[in-house]
Amino acid sequence: MNKTNSNYYASNFNFELIPPPNTLDKQIYSKPPNFNSLFSQDLLSLQDILEMNNINLENYKNGKAEIIYSEEPYFGNRNIYLDELIDYLNLREPYNKENYKKFQYINYNKKNNILFSSNIESGNLRMVIKHSDNEYDLITRPETNSLKAYQWFYFIVKPNEMNFSFQNSTIKFNIINLYKKTIIFNDQIHVLCHYNNYWTRDTSDIFYYQNNFPITNDILNNNNSNTYQKDNTLNFGGLNTNLNTNNNINNQNFFHTLTFSFDFKKIETPIKYVYFSYCYPYPYSKLINFISSLNKFTNYLRYEEIGKTLNGNLLHMLVITNFGDSFDILAKKPSIILTSRVHPGESNTSYVVQGLIEYLLSNNNVAYKLRKNFIFKIIPMLNPDGVIRGNYRMNLLGKDLNRMWTEPDIKTCPTVYYSHQMIQKTLNSRDIYLFCDFHGHSNKQNYFLYSCGENNNENDLALIHLFNKDSIYFDKKACYNKISPQKMSTARAVMKNKYGIELSFCLESSLCSFKLPNGSIYPFNIDSYKKIGKDFISILSKFCNSKIYNSIINVVNLDIKDNKKGKKGKKKNKKNNNIILPPIIHHKPYYSVSVSNPK
């Protein structure tokens, strides 16, 4: 593991100018959010939003909007016009190793009341345009070499000590080039910010709506005068509100704007940096530091570098088992394969997997029995380049790696290619008992499983039953037990169809929030994400206990029979005789069904 202490950025990025948050794991949630009704017509109407948006549009048309920050040095300190802005929004950035690290992150107007930066790992602020001292349009960097999937954002703001007035300290930020039609934030779950050594959601005035700026690749060079019109559709917490029926002008797609505000009176003196992020960041460097901290677990853990990324960064794998067992016992152990972070913007999954690893390496009896019976192979970050770069979904060539598993190419998606090699080598020496790929979900709440069987697959239903019984964050209704045609090239589908791994899953956890049985909604925090990982291990141990498993199957079979009652013209299926009976693990049942409010 000593290699992880070396220079782990093959791209040689400089992240030293702005210090990262040094207390990332601290939270300040002591009770459910109690925000005012920020979407109330009494506070800010739909028409108010449109009027403010039109004022900004006029600034672009008249050349009154000023570029104050850009990562491309050729812009300089000047104003920007509407046509130029739209061209810039649709400028796709190709990957090139030679220019991959040339961005200079310049604050052109250093006399401005606030200063911006994206010179941090996973940061992706591309340009800032000023409308007034209290309102700024922000443009995030597009997915590298891709036409879509903008959604992740991560940047820093610092009040300028020379010019900032705390008497007028509320600043409005408009991120104007987001791609999706809905977003995770709403009147209860606000944008994340980090200040005074804590992550919190102290932002306010959250709105999300389709803006005036077309996605020109979808317009197909249409020069109609309506090019810059929009459909006047606003989105509040997932609900679309149409102001008129003209919702589709020339069949064009448009970018969306996320608007939020922050009052800088909240930060302590001396004036410090404030970080804003789509979800809790988990950069590549944090993974390296975490892996380096595990050196003491020499009896349980081995570290392997199974390949390199397009940009030369290492693809890490952790192997966890009881290495003190004899060679004969080790040779007979089946393997469990776990992967994560194939999509860079799903940073929550890194905390889930870290919690899983920490619990699996603990002295708990559950973890001990699993280490005695299995060999865990864990790839915690499948897309390091995308994570470093601040992408949301793609790698550096604009490839969605979770659609590349059927026939991965070492030249375009090497991390998936090396993962395939590892799985093939594993199958040459032992069985793979279970595969699970960890993802984040941008719309749904809680966490849930996608499997590869039919709706009445007993093994899938047994595992879902256990999660639903023992984990308060789990949502059984959101689970999906089939492979849709467009998902045939995903990891879970290929593991089932190509390698015959019957227990092949995708675990999806919300990037935002969970809903308790009593209806209360809470934002996920880092501790609750880690608890999902811990719950995964404890529930897996129950699934592998034959006594518990058989009792669950009886319940599952009753549910299947109940579902079939009343369906005319359909014969009852015969009982599945191909159940994968898990290895027997004798241990006391371990339950984790209660949870206090997130702290």
C-alpha positions as CSV (number, residue, x, y, z in Angstrom):
1,M,0.0,0.0,0.0
2,N,3.0,2.3,0.2
3,K,2.5,3.2,-3.4
4,T,-0.6,5.1,-2.6
5,N,1.5,7.7,-0.8
6,S,3.2,8.7,-4.0
7,N,2.0,11.3,-6.6
8,Y,-1.4,9.8,-7.5
9,Y,-2.4,12.4,-10.0
10,A,-0.9,11.4,-13.3
11,S,-2.5,14.5,-14.8
12,N,-0.5,16.6,-12.3
13,F,-3.3,18.9,-11.4
14,N,-2.5,21.7,-9.0
15,F,-5.1,21.7,-6.2
16,E,-3.0,23.6,-3.7
17,L,-4.3,27.1,-4.3
18,I,-7.5,26.5,-2.5
19,P,-7.6,24.3,0.6
20,P,-10.3,21.6,0.5
21,P,-12.8,21.3,3.4
22,N,-10.9,19.8,6.3
23,T,-13.9,18.6,8.3
24,L,-15.9,17.0,5.5
25,D,-17.5,14.4,7.8
26,K,-19.1,16.7,10.3
27,Q,-22.8,17.5,10.1
28,I,-25.1,19.8,11.9
29,Y,-28.5,18.1,11.5
30,S,-30.2,17.8,14.8
31,K,-33.8,17.9,13.6
32,P,-35.8,17.8,10.3
33,P,-35.4,20.9,8.2
34,N,-37.8,23.6,9.1
35,F,-37.6,26.0,6.2
36,N,-40.2,28.6,5.4
37,S,-42.3,27.9,2.3
38,L,-39.8,29.1,-0.2
39,F,-42.1,28.1,-3.1
40,S,-45.0,30.1,-1.7
41,Q,-46.6,32.6,-4.0
42,D,-46.5,35.1,-1.2
43,L,-42.7,35.1,-1.2
44,L,-41.8,34.8,-4.9
45,S,-44.3,34.2,-7.7
46,L,-43.7,32.4,-11.0
47,Q,-44.1,35.8,-12.7
48,D,-41.4,37.3,-10.5
49,I,-39.0,34.6,-11.6
50,L,-39.8,35.2,-15.2
51,E,-39.4,38.9,-14.9
52,M,-35.9,38.5,-13.2
53,N,-34.9,36.1,-15.9
54,N,-36.0,38.5,-18.6
55,I,-34.0,41.3,-17.0
56,N,-30.9,39.1,-17.2
57,L,-31.7,38.2,-20.8
58,E,-31.9,41.9,-21.7
59,N,-28.4,42.4,-20.1
60,Y,-27.1,39.8,-22.5
61,K,-28.8,41.3,-25.5
62,N,-27.5,44.8,-24.7
63,G,-24.0,43.6,-23.7
64,K,-24.3,44.7,-20.1
65,A,-23.4,41.3,-18.6
66,E,-19.7,41.2,-17.5
67,I,-17.4,38.2,-17.4
68,I,-15.6,38.3,-14.1
69,Y,-14.2,34.7,-13.9
70,S,-13.2,32.1,-16.5
71,E,-11.0,29.0,-16.7
72,E,-10.1,30.0,-20.3
73,P,-7.6,32.9,-20.2
74,Y,-8.5,34.2,-23.7
75,F,-11.8,35.8,-22.7
76,G,-10.4,38.6,-20.6
77,N,-12.3,41.1,-18.5
78,R,-15.2,42.2,-20.9
79,N,-18.9,42.0,-21.5
80,I,-20.6,39.1,-23.3
81,Y,-23.5,39.1,-25.7
82,L,-26.4,36.7,-26.1
83,D,-25.3,35.0,-29.3
84,E,-21.8,34.5,-28.0
85,L,-23.1,33.1,-24.7
86,I,-25.3,30.5,-26.5
87,D,-22.3,29.5,-28.6
88,Y,-20.2,29.2,-25.5
89,L,-22.9,27.1,-23.7
90,N,-22.8,24.6,-26.5
91,L,-19.0,24.5,-26.9
92,R,-18.0,20.9,-26.2
93,E,-14.5,20.3,-24.9
94,P,-12.6,17.4,-26.5
95,Y,-10.2,15.4,-24.4
96,N,-6.5,16.1,-25.2
97,K,-3.7,15.1,-22.9
98,E,-1.7,18.1,-24.0
99,N,-4.2,20.7,-23.0
100,Y,-5.9,18.8,-20.2
101,K,-4.3,20.9,-17.4
102,K,-3.9,24.3,-19.0
103,F,-6.8,26.0,-17.3
104,Q,-5.8,29.0,-15.2
105,Y,-9.0,29.9,-13.3
106,I,-8.8,33.7,-13.5
107,N,-10.8,36.2,-11.5
108,Y,-10.6,39.0,-14.0
109,N,-12.1,41.7,-11.7
110,K,-10.3,41.3,-8.4
111,K,-12.1,44.4,-7.1
112,N,-15.4,42.6,-7.3
113,N,-17.3,42.1,-4.0
114,I,-16.9,38.3,-4.2
115,L,-14.2,36.1,-5.8
116,F,-14.8,32.6,-7.4
117,S,-12.6,29.6,-7.8
118,S,-12.8,26.0,-9.1
119,N,-9.2,25.2,-8.6
120,I,-10.1,22.1,-6.6
121,E,-10.3,18.5,-7.4
122,S,-13.8,17.7,-8.8
123,G,-14.4,21.4,-9.2
124,N,-16.1,22.3,-12.5
125,L,-16.9,26.0,-12.6
126,R,-16.2,27.3,-16.1
127,M,-17.3,30.9,-16.2
128,V,-19.0,33.5,-14.0
129,I,-21.0,36.4,-15.4
130,K,-22.0,39.4,-13.3
131,H,-25.4,41.1,-13.5
132,S,-25.1,43.1,-10.2
133,D,-23.2,42.9,-7.0
134,N,-25.8,40.5,-5.7
135,E,-26.5,38.3,-8.7
136,Y,-24.3,36.1,-10.8
137,D,-24.8,33.6,-13.7
138,L,-22.6,30.5,-13.4
139,I,-21.6,28.2,-16.2
140,T,-20.3,24.7,-15.3
141,R,-17.8,22.9,-17.4
142,P,-19.5,20.4,-19.8
143,E,-18.9,16.7,-19.7
144,T,-15.6,16.1,-21.3
145,N,-16.1,15.2,-25.0
146,S,-19.8,14.7,-24.5
147,L,-23.0,16.4,-25.7
148,K,-25.0,16.2,-22.5
149,A,-25.2,15.0,-18.8
150,Y,-24.5,18.4,-17.2
151,Q,-25.7,18.3,-13.6
152,W,-22.8,18.1,-11.2
153,F,-21.4,21.4,-9.8
154,Y,-18.7,22.1,-7.2
155,F,-17.1,25.6,-6.7
156,I,-15.9,28.1,-4.1
157,V,-16.8,31.6,-3.3
158,K,-14.9,34.0,-1.1
159,P,-16.1,37.5,-0.1
160,N,-13.5,40.1,-1.1
161,E,-12.3,41.6,2.2
162,M,-11.7,45.0,0.5
163,N,-15.1,45.4,-1.2
164,F,-17.7,43.2,0.4
165,S,-20.5,44.8,2.3
166,F,-22.2,42.7,5.0
167,Q,-25.1,45.1,5.0
168,N,-26.1,43.7,1.6
169,S,-24.7,40.2,2.0
170,T,-27.2,37.9,0.3
171,I,-25.9,36.8,-3.1
172,K,-28.0,35.1,-5.7
173,F,-26.4,32.4,-7.9
174,N,-27.9,31.1,-11.2
175,I,-26.3,28.0,-12.7
176,I,-27.6,28.4,-16.2
177,N,-26.4,25.3,-18.2
178,L,-28.0,22.3,-16.3
179,Y,-29.4,19.6,-18.5
180,K,-32.0,17.5,-16.7
181,K,-35.6,18.5,-16.5
182,T,-35.9,17.8,-12.8
183,I,-33.4,18.3,-9.9
184,I,-33.0,16.8,-6.4
185,F,-33.4,20.2,-4.6
186,N,-36.8,21.5,-3.4
187,D,-38.4,23.5,-0.6
188,Q,-37.1,21.0,2.0
189,I,-33.8,20.0,0.6
190,H,-31.5,22.9,-0.3
191,V,-28.2,23.2,-2.0
192,L,-25.2,22.0,0.0
193,C,-22.7,24.5,1.2
194,H,-19.6,24.2,3.4
195,Y,-18.4,26.9,5.8
196,N,-17.1,27.2,9.3
197,N,-15.9,23.6,9.1
198,Y,-19.4,22.1,8.4
199,W,-21.4,20.9,5.5
200,T,-25.0,22.3,5.8
201,R,-27.9,23.3,3.6
202,D,-28.2,27.0,4.6
203,T,-28.9,28.1,1.1
204,S,-32.3,29.6,0.3
205,D,-34.7,30.7,-2.5
206,I,-34.4,27.5,-4.5
207,F,-35.9,27.5,-8.0
208,Y,-35.4,25.3,-11.0
209,Y,-36.7,26.2,-14.5
210,Q,-36.1,25.9,-18.2
211,N,-34.3,29.0,-19.4
212,N,-33.9,30.9,-22.7
213,F,-30.7,29.2,-23.9
214,P,-31.2,26.5,-26.5
215,I,-29.1,23.4,-26.9
216,T,-28.0,24.0,-30.4
217,N,-27.0,20.5,-31.3
218,D,-30.7,19.6,-31.0
219,I,-31.8,22.6,-33.0
220,L,-29.9,21.4,-36.1
221,N,-28.9,24.8,-37.3
222,N,-32.5,26.2,-37.2
223,N,-32.2,29.9,-37.8
224,N,-35.8,30.7,-37.0
225,S,-36.3,33.9,-35.0
226,N,-37.8,31.9,-32.1
227,T,-34.4,30.3,-31.4
228,Y,-34.0,32.0,-28.0
229,Q,-37.6,31.6,-26.9
230,K,-38.4,29.1,-24.1
231,D,-41.4,27.1,-23.1
232,N,-42.0,29.1,-19.8
233,T,-41.8,25.9,-17.8
234,L,-40.7,26.1,-14.2
235,N,-39.9,23.2,-12.0
236,F,-40.4,23.4,-8.3
237,G,-39.4,20.4,-6.3
238,G,-40.1,18.1,-9.2
239,L,-43.5,19.7,-10.2
240,N,-43.7,21.4,-13.6
241,T,-45.7,24.5,-13.9
242,N,-46.6,25.6,-17.4
243,L,-47.4,29.3,-17.9
244,N,-48.8,28.8,-21.4
245,T,-49.5,26.0,-23.8
246,N,-46.7,26.8,-26.2
247,N,-44.4,24.2,-24.6
248,N,-42.3,23.1,-27.6
249,I,-41.0,25.7,-29.9
250,N,-39.5,24.2,-33.0
251,N,-39.0,20.9,-31.1
252,Q,-35.9,22.4,-29.5
253,N,-34.3,21.5,-26.2
254,F,-33.2,24.2,-23.7
255,F,-30.9,24.3,-20.8
256,H,-32.2,24.7,-17.2
257,T,-31.3,27.2,-14.5
258,L,-30.9,26.4,-10.8
259,T,-31.3,29.5,-8.7
260,F,-30.3,29.7,-5.0
261,S,-29.1,32.4,-2.6
262,F,-26.7,32.5,0.3
263,D,-26.3,35.1,3.1
264,F,-22.6,35.6,3.8
265,K,-23.4,37.1,7.2
266,K,-23.5,33.4,8.4
267,I,-19.8,32.9,8.0
268,E,-17.4,33.7,10.8
269,T,-14.6,36.3,10.6
270,P,-11.9,36.3,9.2
271,I,-13.7,35.9,5.9
272,K,-13.4,32.3,4.7
273,Y,-14.2,30.2,1.6
274,V,-17.7,28.9,1.1
275,Y,-18.0,25.7,-0.9
276,F,-21.2,24.9,-2.9
277,S,-21.8,21.4,-4.2
278,Y,-24.4,19.2,-5.9
279,C,-23.7,16.4,-3.4
280,Y,-21.0,15.7,-0.7
281,P,-17.8,15.6,-2.7
282,Y,-15.6,12.5,-2.5
283,P,-12.5,13.2,-4.7
284,Y,-9.9,10.7,-5.8
285,S,-7.5,12.0,-3.2
286,K,-9.9,11.2,-0.4
287,L,-10.0,7.6,-1.7
288,I,-6.2,7.4,-1.7
289,N,-6.0,8.8,1.8
290,F,-8.7,6.3,2.9
291,I,-6.8,3.4,1.4
292,S,-3.6,4.5,2.9
293,S,-5.2,4.6,6.4
294,L,-6.0,0.8,6.1
295,N,-2.4,-0.4,6.3
296,K,-3.0,-1.8,9.8
297,F,-5.4,-4.4,8.6
298,T,-2.7,-6.7,7.2
299,N,-4.5,-9.9,8.3
300,Y,-7.7,-9.1,6.4
301,L,-6.7,-6.8,3.5
302,R,-4.6,-6.8,0.4
303,Y,-4.3,-3.9,-2.0
304,E,-4.0,-4.3,-5.8
305,E,-3.5,-1.9,-8.8
306,I,-5.4,-3.7,-11.6
307,G,-4.9,-1.1,-14.3
308,K,-4.6,2.5,-15.3
309,T,-7.1,5.1,-16.6
310,L,-6.9,7.0,-19.9
311,N,-5.0,9.7,-18.1
312,G,-2.7,7.3,-16.3
313,N,-4.3,7.3,-12.8
314,L,-4.4,4.0,-10.9
315,L,-7.5,1.7,-10.8
316,H,-7.5,0.4,-7.2
317,M,-8.9,-2.8,-5.8
318,L,-9.2,-4.0,-2.2
319,V,-9.2,-7.7,-1.5
320,I,-10.7,-8.5,1.9
321,T,-10.8,-12.0,3.6
322,N,-9.2,-13.9,6.4
323,F,-5.7,-14.3,4.9
324,G,-4.7,-16.3,8.0
325,D,-6.6,-19.3,6.7
326,S,-4.8,-22.2,5.0
327,F,-4.3,-22.3,1.3
328,D,-6.9,-25.1,0.9
329,I,-9.5,-23.0,2.7
330,L,-8.7,-19.9,0.7
331,A,-8.9,-21.8,-2.5
332,K,-12.5,-23.0,-1.8
333,K,-13.9,-19.6,-0.8
334,P,-16.3,-18.0,-3.3
335,S,-15.9,-14.4,-4.2
336,I,-18.1,-11.3,-3.8
337,I,-17.4,-8.5,-6.3
338,L,-18.4,-4.9,-5.5
339,T,-17.9,-1.8,-7.7
340,S,-18.7,1.8,-7.4
341,R,-18.4,5.3,-8.8
342,V,-18.6,4.5,-12.5
343,H,-20.5,7.8,-12.7
344,P,-18.3,10.5,-11.1
345,G,-21.2,12.8,-10.0
346,E,-22.7,10.0,-7.8
347,S,-20.3,10.9,-5.0
348,N,-22.6,9.5,-2.3
349,T,-21.8,6.0,-3.4
350,S,-18.2,6.5,-2.3
351,Y,-19.4,7.1,1.3
352,V,-21.6,4.0,1.1
353,V,-18.7,1.9,0.0
354,Q,-16.4,3.4,2.6
355,G,-18.9,2.6,5.3
356,L,-19.1,-0.9,3.9
357,I,-15.4,-1.4,3.9
358,E,-15.0,0.0,7.4
359,Y,-17.6,-2.4,8.8
360,L,-16.2,-5.4,6.9
361,L,-12.8,-4.7,8.4
362,S,-14.2,-4.3,12.0
363,N,-14.1,-6.8,14.8
364,N,-17.8,-7.3,14.6
365,N,-18.8,-11.0,14.6
366,V,-20.8,-10.5,11.4
367,A,-17.8,-9.1,9.6
368,Y,-15.6,-11.9,11.0
369,K,-17.9,-14.6,9.7
370,L,-18.1,-13.1,6.2
371,R,-14.3,-12.8,6.0
372,K,-14.1,-16.4,7.0
373,N,-16.5,-17.5,4.2
374,F,-15.8,-15.1,1.3
375,I,-13.2,-13.2,-0.6
376,F,-14.4,-9.7,-1.2
377,K,-13.0,-7.8,-4.2
378,I,-13.9,-4.2,-4.1
379,I,-13.2,-1.6,-6.8
380,P,-14.2,1.7,-5.0
381,M,-13.8,4.1,-8.0
382,L,-14.2,2.9,-11.6
383,N,-13.9,6.4,-13.1
384,P,-11.1,8.3,-11.4
385,D,-10.4,10.6,-14.4
386,G,-14.0,11.7,-14.4
387,V,-14.0,12.3,-10.7
388,I,-10.8,14.4,-10.8
389,R,-12.2,16.4,-13.8
390,G,-15.5,17.1,-12.2
391,N,-17.6,15.2,-14.8
392,Y,-21.1,14.0,-13.8
393,R,-21.5,10.8,-15.8
394,M,-18.8,10.3,-18.5
395,N,-15.1,9.4,-18.8
396,L,-12.6,11.6,-20.6
397,L,-13.8,10.4,-24.0
398,G,-17.4,11.1,-23.3
399,K,-18.2,7.4,-22.7
400,D,-20.8,6.3,-20.2
401,L,-18.8,3.4,-18.7
402,N,-21.9,1.7,-17.4
403,R,-23.0,1.2,-21.0
404,M,-19.6,-0.3,-22.0
405,W,-19.6,-3.6,-20.2
406,T,-20.6,-5.8,-23.1
407,E,-17.4,-5.5,-25.1
408,P,-15.1,-3.0,-23.4
409,D,-12.3,-1.5,-25.4
410,I,-9.0,-1.0,-23.6
411,K,-8.4,2.2,-25.6
412,T,-11.6,4.0,-24.8
413,C,-12.7,2.5,-21.4
414,P,-9.7,0.8,-19.9
415,T,-11.1,0.6,-16.3
416,V,-14.1,-1.5,-17.5
417,Y,-11.7,-3.6,-19.6
418,Y,-9.4,-4.3,-16.6
419,S,-12.4,-5.1,-14.4
420,H,-13.5,-7.7,-16.9
421,Q,-10.1,-9.2,-16.8
422,M,-10.2,-9.4,-13.0
423,I,-13.6,-11.1,-13.1
424,Q,-12.5,-13.6,-15.7
425,K,-9.4,-14.5,-13.7
426,T,-11.5,-14.8,-10.6
427,L,-13.9,-17.2,-12.3
428,N,-11.0,-19.3,-13.4
429,S,-10.1,-20.1,-9.8
430,R,-13.4,-19.8,-7.8
431,D,-17.1,-19.1,-8.0
432,I,-18.5,-15.5,-7.8
433,Y,-21.3,-15.7,-5.4
434,L,-22.6,-12.1,-5.7
435,F,-22.0,-9.0,-7.8
436,C,-23.2,-5.5,-6.8
437,D,-22.6,-2.2,-8.5
438,F,-23.3,0.9,-6.4
439,H,-25.0,4.0,-7.9
440,G,-26.6,7.3,-6.9
441,H,-30.1,8.3,-8.1
442,S,-30.9,11.9,-8.9
443,N,-34.7,11.7,-8.6
444,K,-35.8,9.0,-6.2
445,Q,-35.6,9.0,-2.4
446,N,-34.1,6.4,0.0
447,Y,-32.1,3.4,-1.5
448,F,-33.2,0.3,-3.4
449,L,-32.1,-2.6,-5.5
450,Y,-32.2,-3.3,-9.2
451,S,-31.8,-7.0,-9.9
452,C,-31.7,-9.2,-13.1
453,G,-34.3,-11.8,-12.4
454,E,-38.0,-12.0,-13.1
455,N,-40.5,-10.5,-10.6
456,N,-41.0,-13.9,-8.9
457,N,-37.3,-14.8,-8.5
458,E,-37.1,-16.1,-5.0
459,N,-33.5,-15.1,-4.3
460,D,-34.0,-11.5,-5.4
461,L,-37.2,-11.2,-3.4
462,A,-35.5,-12.8,-0.3
463,L,-32.7,-10.2,-0.4
464,I,-35.2,-7.3,-1.0
465,H,-37.3,-8.7,1.9
466,L,-34.3,-8.6,4.3
467,F,-33.3,-5.0,3.3
468,N,-36.9,-3.8,3.7
469,K,-37.1,-5.5,7.1
470,D,-33.8,-4.4,8.6
471,S,-32.9,-1.0,7.0
472,I,-35.0,2.0,7.7
473,Y,-33.6,3.8,4.6
474,F,-34.7,1.1,2.2
475,D,-37.6,1.5,-0.2
476,K,-39.0,-1.8,-1.4
477,K,-41.5,-0.1,-3.8
478,A,-38.6,1.4,-5.8
479,C,-36.9,-1.9,-6.5
480,Y,-37.0,-3.3,-10.0
481,N,-36.4,-7.0,-10.8
482,K,-36.0,-7.0,-14.6
483,I,-33.4,-5.9,-17.2
484,S,-34.9,-3.4,-19.6
485,P,-33.5,-3.5,-23.2
486,Q,-31.6,-0.3,-22.8
487,K,-29.8,-1.6,-19.8
488,M,-28.4,-4.8,-21.3
489,S,-24.9,-3.4,-21.5
490,T,-24.8,-2.3,-17.8
491,A,-22.6,-4.1,-15.3
492,R,-25.3,-6.0,-13.5
493,A,-26.8,-7.3,-16.8
494,V,-23.5,-8.4,-18.2
495,M,-22.5,-10.2,-15.0
496,K,-25.7,-12.2,-15.2
497,N,-25.9,-12.9,-18.9
498,K,-22.2,-13.3,-19.8
499,Y,-20.7,-14.8,-16.6
500,G,-23.8,-16.5,-15.2
501,I,-23.7,-14.7,-11.8
502,E,-27.3,-15.2,-10.6
503,L,-27.0,-12.8,-7.7
504,S,-26.2,-9.6,-9.7
505,F,-27.5,-6.3,-8.5
506,C,-27.3,-2.6,-8.7
507,L,-27.8,-0.7,-5.4
508,E,-29.1,2.8,-6.0
509,S,-29.0,5.4,-3.2
510,S,-30.6,8.8,-3.4
511,L,-28.2,11.7,-4.0
512,C,-30.4,13.8,-1.8
513,S,-32.9,12.5,0.8
514,F,-34.8,9.6,2.4
515,K,-38.4,9.3,3.6
516,L,-39.2,7.6,6.9
517,P,-42.3,5.4,7.4
518,N,-44.0,8.3,9.3
519,G,-43.7,10.5,6.2
520,S,-40.8,12.7,7.5
521,I,-38.2,13.6,4.9
522,Y,-34.6,14.1,5.8
523,P,-31.6,14.9,3.7
524,F,-29.0,12.2,3.6
525,N,-25.7,13.1,5.3
526,I,-22.4,11.4,5.3
527,D,-23.1,9.2,8.4
528,S,-26.3,7.9,6.9
529,Y,-24.7,7.1,3.6
530,K,-22.0,5.1,5.5
531,K,-24.8,3.3,7.4
532,I,-26.2,2.1,4.1
533,G,-22.9,0.3,3.6
534,K,-22.9,-1.1,7.1
535,D,-26.5,-2.3,6.6
536,F,-25.5,-4.0,3.3
537,I,-22.9,-6.1,5.0
538,S,-25.1,-7.1,8.0
539,I,-28.0,-8.0,5.7
540,L,-25.7,-10.0,3.4
541,S,-24.7,-12.0,6.4
542,K,-28.3,-12.9,7.1
543,F,-28.9,-13.8,3.5
544,C,-26.0,-16.2,3.8
545,N,-27.3,-17.9,6.9
546,S,-29.3,-20.9,5.7
547,K,-31.7,-20.9,8.7
548,I,-32.6,-17.3,8.2
549,Y,-32.7,-17.7,4.5
550,N,-35.1,-20.6,4.5
551,S,-37.5,-18.8,6.9
552,I,-37.5,-15.8,4.5
553,I,-38.1,-18.0,1.5
554,N,-41.3,-19.3,3.1
555,V,-42.5,-15.7,3.5
556,V,-41.5,-14.9,-0.1
557,N,-43.3,-17.9,-1.5
558,L,-46.5,-16.8,0.3
559,D,-46.1,-13.4,-1.3
560,I,-45.7,-14.9,-4.7
561,K,-48.8,-17.0,-4.3
562,D,-50.8,-14.0,-3.1
563,N,-49.7,-12.0,-6.2
564,K,-50.9,-14.8,-8.5
565,K,-54.3,-15.1,-7.0
566,G,-57.1,-13.6,-9.1
567,K,-55.0,-13.7,-12.4
568,K,-57.2,-15.4,-14.9
569,G,-55.7,-17.4,-17.8
570,K,-52.3,-17.8,-16.1
571,K,-51.1,-21.1,-14.7
572,K,-49.2,-21.1,-11.5
573,N,-45.4,-21.4,-12.0
574,K,-43.7,-24.4,-10.6
575,K,-41.5,-23.8,-7.7
576,N,-38.1,-22.7,-8.6
577,N,-35.8,-25.7,-8.0
578,N,-32.6,-23.7,-8.9
579,I,-32.4,-21.7,-5.8
580,I,-28.8,-20.7,-4.9
581,L,-28.5,-22.1,-1.4
582,P,-25.9,-19.9,0.3
583,P,-23.1,-21.3,2.4
584,I,-23.9,-21.9,6.0
585,I,-22.6,-19.2,8.4
586,H,-23.4,-19.8,12.0
587,H,-23.7,-16.6,14.0
588,K,-26.2,-14.8,16.2
589,P,-28.7,-12.7,14.3
590,Y,-27.6,-9.1,13.9
591,Y,-30.3,-6.5,13.7
592,S,-30.1,-2.8,12.8
593,V,-33.6,-1.5,12.6
594,S,-33.6,1.6,14.7
595,V,-32.2,4.9,13.8
596,S,-32.1,8.3,15.4
597,N,-32.4,11.6,13.6
598,P,-29.3,12.4,11.4
599,K,-26.7,14.3,13.3
